[in-house]
Amino acid sequence: MSDLTVEKDGSILVLTMNRPNRQNAMTLPMFARLADAWEMIDEDLDIRVCILTGAAGNFSSGMDLRSLSGDSENTDDYDVNKRMAEEGSDFIYKGLLKTKHPRVPLIAAVEGNAIAGGTEILKEQTFEWLENQLSSEFQKLNGPYIQWEDQQSDLHDRYLSQKQQTYF
């Protein structure tokens, strides 16, 4: 099993943080897989947009501190020790979009919990696609917002056709 599932559907790449038992809390393997996904986007010119979301009704509850201490079930077989030996901790910052930015629009499909480090990656997105109205405090952090109820055609009319024509 992988802490991040990667699914390509035509020109759309969907990345799903996949640790539902821990509300998609982030792990080192997840950061490594995110960094690999950003590289995949750079290499595959057929990808035109990326959607980042969480499994089972939550976006992410932030970093899984228990996993850092070894006090959590291992949910991914990614060889983090090998990656650390090869490039140090750089993949963590790439995964969180601190030192790497995708060449395509990134949609964060946010629902449920999005707290702590789970909101950190949201600072680097193109826009969020929200299921529910979030608190005004959270909305001050990021934008623009598009409500989940909007139809895809409305999404295209309101944002993509005006600002991202070159991607579609």
Secondary structure, DSSP 8 states (H G I E B T S, - for coil): --SEEEEEETTEEEEEE--GGGTT-B-HHHHHHHHHHHHHHHH-TT--EEEEEESTT--B--B-HHHHTT-S-------HHHHHHHHTTHHHHHHTTSS---SS-EEEEE-S-B-THHHHGGGGSSEEEESS---HHHHTTS--EEETTS-HHHHIIIIIHHH-GGG-
